[in-house]
Amino acid sequence: FNPLWVFKRKRCGKFKSRLVINGSPGKNSRYAPTLPSTLLHLFISVCAFKNWDVKSVDISGAFLHADINNDIYMHPPLGFPLPGMLLKLKKFLYGLKTAPAAWADLVFNHLKAHGIHQSSYHPCLWYTANCWIIVFVDDFLIGGSKEEVDRVAQLILDRFPGTSSKFMDENGLDYINVTIKKTPTTFTLDQSSYITTKIAEIVGNQFYPKSTPLPTSVSFDDDRSYPTIPFLQQLGALLYVATYTRFDINFATSVLAVQAQKATQNAHKCLIRVARYLLATKDRQLIHHIRTDNTTQFQLDAFSDVGSPDKTTAKWQTGGIVRANSTPISWTSRRQKFVVLSTCEGELVALCEITKTVLWLRHILTETNLITGRIPSPIYCDNESAILIGTTDFCNSQRTRHLQSRWRFTQQHVRKGDIGVFYVSTNFQLADILTKSFSSEVHNKLLRLIDTRYVPEQIDLLATHAEVKTFLSYSDFTHPDTPGFRFHK
């Protein structure tokens, strides 16, 4: 392998050099698990619910700690005149394709040896009775009682050299370019520093504040192309912010991502507009409220919606938000993978997708004893037909039989008591912000609803539709009389 010197100036102003290898995938290439943004938000939500203390641990030169089990050689690096010689590696270097997986195996085995449990539902989540740990390569975030956090941090640092932060407070700490702060009443997440540095480069000196990410009507019909590489680099910075803290630009970045390989001047203008909106609202935060009552049950709910079909592909835009204790922890805005024939079908597909996310989160919370018993997580939808099809056999017809596997999936988990599907008015459908562009007034109204932790009334369609009640009264079997969960078998 050929080595390279990589030089970098860090955000704090320090200069950094690193010897890396220009590695290529081999037969036994393996990959390390990475942390999804949803898991980070769930971690913070649990810490707020438990009022836990949090600190981070950063390992220095993580990949250099794993031993190499086979023979790997490299040429001497620049500055080491050793003509005609090769160097045999004893430890992994950055750039080797198997280095991340070797490091993950090493640190995971160390945690297991000290009695820390790995989640069955994601390898980056570890836990004890009074502590959660999330691992993102060489960055650890530890939440729990002070004694337990100190114990876990010390057992990591005893094995791997690194640094530990102070306990999180109002000054906050930076974790993967997200600033997390703890006050006596809240945990907050924001990316104002990242926006000020990275996103400001996109706009340059031409900053004009925008009140919405995109105009209400967007068109990318333009014969004037825009260079692909700069567009992808700028879009990547926006996607990073949309993924971790700013769900309000998720629809805009989803639409722009479709244009990535054939970017036009109009698409780039829309990208600049999103960047200007971010700069104008850079101080916006995700706020997790610390529990002040005696609630013992962790609350999950979700909103599911679809927008209008794309003019070119006729595929509908799916939007979904999952909240933990009324704060968003997961959101998605994407085109559906296939064409559906009506709004109802689009809503059924969206309902199935959000159900999968809710179930995964419920599995994690059940495993760690934060959800006990069969208390359903409500999912709110603004399409009555989709709710009736997804929760009962009342509307089993030829019009939807080609989607049967999807609505049967939702129906199955309604019957098991994992979820409940409820109607919410379109005016209060929080997932709407992920399906289309709005005027400034409507956009801000939806953000206020989300910020004020709006909880809709659980409207039971099965109790309000006379024809459904008549149908159910003649059925052979009905679910126990719990609002929102009756069905026909």
N, C-alpha and C positions, 0 to 999 in steps of 0.2 A: 504494500500500500504506500501511497505517497502522502506525506504529512503536509500540513499547512499551518501557518501562523495566522490567527484571526485577532485583529485589534479592534477594540470598541471603546467608545467613551460613554460611560453610564450617565443616567439622568442626574445623579448627584455630582457629576463633574469629574469623577475618578476615571483614570485610564485602565483598561483591562486587556490582557493578552492571554490567549489560550491556544495550546497546541492541539490540533484536531487531525483526524485522518479522513481522507477522501474515500470513504468506504462505499462499497456497492453491495446490494443484496446477494446473499449466498443461498445455498440449498436450505440451510437451517435458520433462515431469518425469522426472528420472533419480535413481537411488538409488545410494548408495555401498555397497561390500561391508563386512561386519562380521565380527568375529572369533568363530568358534565356540569354545566352551569346550574341546572336544577338541583343537583346535590349540594352545591355550595349554598343556595338559597334555603334549602331544607335544613341544612346544618345551622344557619343563622336563626331560622324560625324556631328550631328546637331549643337553641340557647336562650332565645327570648322567652319562650314558654316556660323553661326551667329556671330562668334568671341565672344562667351559668356565667362563669368567668371564662375568658378566651385569651389564648396567646398563640403565637406562631413560632415555628422552628424552621430554620433554613440550613440545609446541609451544604458544606463547602466541597466542591469537586465530587459530586455524588457518584458519577460513573467510574471514578478512579478507584473506588473501594471494592469493586467486584473482581474476583480472581478469574483469569482466563484458563479454561480447561483444555484448549487445543493450541496448536502452534500458529501464531500470527506474527508476521515480520513486516517491518516498514523500513523505508529508506531514511537515512539520517536527515533531520530537519535542517532548514536553512540556518547557517551560523555554526554548524557543527561539521567541520571538514574531516569526514571519515570516508575517503574514496574507496570504493569497492567493497564496502561493508553493509550489512543489514542489521537492524536492531530487533531483537525478539521482545515482544510485549509480555509483561507479567500481569499487568492490569489493563482494564478496558480504557480506551480513550474516546472522547467525544467524536462522533462521526462513524464509528462502527455500528452497523445495523443491529447487532445483537446486544449492544451495550444497555439500552433502556430496559429490556426485559431482564437482563442479568442483574441490574440494580434493583428492579422491582422484586425479583425473587429474594434477593439478599435482605432487603428491608422488611418484606412481608414475613419471611421466616423469623426474623428477629422479633417482630411484634407478636407472632404466634407463640414463640418460646417464652414470652413473659405474660401469657394468659390473656392477651387481648384478642377479641373475637372479630373475625372478618365477616362482613355482611354476605349473606347468600345472594343478594340482589345487586350488589356492585362491589368489585374488588377494591375500590379506593376508599370505601367506608369501613371504619373499624370502631369498635365500641366496647365499653365495660358497663357496669351497672350505673356508674355516675359520670360517664365521660363518652364523648364522641370524638373521633379523630378522622379527618379527611386528608388524603395524601395526593398531592399533585406533583409527581416526579420527585423533586428534592425539597418541596415546600409542604410543611405539615401545619394544619390548623387544628388546635386542640381546644375543646370546650367541655367544661364540667365544673365540679367543685374545685376550689383552689388547691386543696391538698392533692386531689387526683390529677389535676392538670400539671402541677409541679412534678409529680411522680413520673408521669408518662413522658414529659419533656426531658427529664433527667435520664431516663433509661434509653431514650433515643440518642442523647448527646454523649452518654457514656460509651456508646458503640461507634458513633460517627461524629467527627469533628464538625462543629457548626455554631450557629448563634441562635439564641432564644430572645424573643421580644419581651417587653414588659406586658403585664396584663392589659388587655384592651380597655381604653378609657375614651374620654371626649377628644383627645388628640388623634385617636384612631391609629390604625396600622394598614399598610399596603399589602394586599395579597393578590397576586397575578393582575396588577394594575387596577384593582378595585380597592377603594378606601372604605374601610369598615370602622365605624365608631360606636362606642357604647356610652349612653347617658343613663341617669338613674331610671328613666322610663322607656327608653327605646334603644334598638340597634338600627343604625342607618348604613346604607350602601350607596356610594356614588362614584362616578368616574370623572369628576370635574378636572382633575389634574391631567388625565389622559386626553380629555377633550381639548383642554387649553393648549396642549403641546401637539399632539398628533392631528387632531381634527382641524386645528387652526391652520396647519400647513396646507390643507386642501383649499381653504378659502383664500389664503394669502392676505393681501391688503384690502380686498374688495368685500368687506363684511357689511351686509345689510341684514338686520334681524328679521326673521320670519316667524310667524305665529303658528304655522302648521308645517309638517314635514313635506307634504306635496300639495299641489293645487287640487281642487275637487275634480277636475277633468285633466287626465294625463294622456298625452299622445307621444309615442316614440317614432312615429312615421317621419323619417328624415333620411335623405340620401347622403347627407354629410356624415361620414364615419369619424369615429374618435379612436385614437390609439388604444389597443387592448390592454397593454401592460400597465400604463398609468391608471387606467380606469379600474383594473382589478386591484391594484395596490390601495387606491382610495376607498373602493368599496369594501375591502377587507377591514380597514380601520373602522368603518361605519358598522359592519357586521359584528365586530367585536363588542362595540358599545351596545348594540341592539340585543346581543345574546346575554350579556351579563346584568345590565341595569335598566336599559331604556326600551321597554316594550312598546313605547309610543312611536318609535320609528321602525318597528319590526315589519309592518306592512310595506313601508317605503323601501326598505332594503331587500325585501323579498321580491318586489316588482323589479327593482334595479338589477338584482342578481340574474333574472331571466335574460336581461339584455347584455350580460357580461361579455359573451363571445362575439357579439355583433354590435358593440356600443356605437351610438350615434351622438351627434352634438346635443340633441334634445335630451338624451339620457344623461349626458354629463351635466347639463344644466340642472336637471332634477337632482342629481347627486350633490351638486354644489348647494342647492336649496336645503337639502337635508342637513348638510354640514352647518349651514347658517342657522337653521332651527336649533341644532344641538348647542351651538355657541351661545345663542340667545337664552337657552334654558339649561345651561351647563350645571347649575346648582340643584337641579331636580334630584331628589333622593328616593330610594326605596326604604320605607320605614316599617320595621317590625316592632310592635309594641310589647313591652315586657308585661307578662301576666300579673294583674293586680287582684284578681278574685280567686276563688277556691276551685276553679274549673280543673278537673282532672283528666278530661278527654281532649286530646288534640283534634282540632277541627280542620277538615279538608272540604273544599267545595270547588266547583268548576263552572265555566261558561263556555258554550259551544255555539258557533255560528258559521254561516257561509256568506260570501259576498256575491258578486255578479260574475257570470262566465267571461273568460277572456275572449276577445274578439277574434283572435287568430286560431287558438286551439280549442275553444269552447269548454275549457276546463275551469271549474269553479275554484274560488279562493277560500280556503279553510282558515278559520281563526279560532283559537282556543286559549283560555287562561285557567290555570289551576292556582287556587289560593290556599295558604296555610294560615289559619286564624285571621282570615280576611286580608292578608297581604299577598300579592302575586309572588309565586315562586317558580312558575313554569309558564311559558307562553310560546305559541307557534303561529306563524302565518305563512302558508305555502299553498301552491296549486295542488289540487287533487291529482292523483296519478292517472285517472281515466275519466272519460266523459260520462256524465250522468244526464238524465233526461228531464229532470225537474228540480225545483228548489227543495222539495221534500226529500228526494234521493240524495241531494247534496248534503242536507242536514243529517241524514242517517249516516252517511260516510263520516262526517265531522264528529258526530256523536260517538261513533265507534272508536275513532282515533283518540278523543279526549278520555274515553273510558279506559283505554290501555294505559295512559299516563297515570290516571288516578289509581288504578289497580297496582301499578308498580310502586307508587308512593305509599299506598296502604300496606303493601307487603313489608316495606322497610320499617314503617312505624309499628306494625304488628310484631315484627321480629324483635324490636327494641322496647316493646311493652308500652308504647305511647298510644296505641289504639288497642282496646280490649273489647271483646264481644262483637256482636253484629250490629253496629250502629252505622247505617248507610251514609255515604258521602253524597250530598246533593249535586246534581249537574243541571244547570239551567239552560233551557233552549227556548227559542221564540217561535218555533214552528209546531203547531198543534198536531198536524198529521204525523210528523216524525216522532213526536212523543208517543202517540197512540200506537204506532207501528212498532216502535222500539220497546214498548213495555207491555203490550197485550197481543192477543191473537185476533183482535177485533178487525184489524185492517189487513189481514193476510190475503192478498189478492195477486192477480197476474201482473199488476203494474210494478210490484216490488219484489217479485220472486227471484229475479236475477241478482238481487242484493241480499238474499236471505241470510247468508252466512254472517253478514255484518250486523244486521239488526237482531238476529238470533243471539249473537255474542252479547250485545247490550242487554237484551231481554234476559239472558241467562243470569247475568250478574245483578240485575234488578231483583230477580226471584231469589237469588242467594242472599240478598240483603247487603251486598257490597256497595251498591250505588242506588240512588233514587233519581228519577228524571222529572223535573218540574218545569212548568211554563213560566216564562218571564216576558214582560212586555218588551217590544223592540226598543222602546225609549230607554229602557234600563238594562239592555243587553251589553254587558261590559266588553264582551269579545268583539263587538262591532268595530272597535278601534283597530282591530287586526285584519279587517276584511276589506276596507275601503278608505278613501280619503274623505275628509269632512271639512266643512267650514270651520273657522276659528271658534265660533260659538259652540258648535256641537262637540268639536274636539276637546275643548276645555271642560265642557260639561261632563264628558265621559271620564276625563282625568280626575275631576273633582269627586265623582262617584267612587272611583277606585281609591283615591286618597282618603276619603272619609269612611272607608271600609263598609260600603253599602252592602246590606244583606237583603235580598228580595224575599217577599212573602212566598211561602211554598204553596203555590196554587195547584190543587189536585184536579187535573182534567177529568179523571175518571169519576170524580164526584160531581162535576158540573155539567157533563154532557148527558142529557136524558137518554139518548139512544144507546150510549155505552152502558149506563146503569141498567137499562132494560136487558141488554145482552148479557151482562154479568149475572143478573138475577136468575137467569135460566141456565147458567153454566154448571158443570158438574163439580168444579173445584175453584175456589178463590183463595187468594192469599189472606192471612189474618188482616183484620180491618185497620191497617196502618195507612194514613194519608199518603197518597202518591205511589203505593206499591201494590195495589190490587191488580190482578190479571186473570185471564181465562186460560185454562189448560185444556 
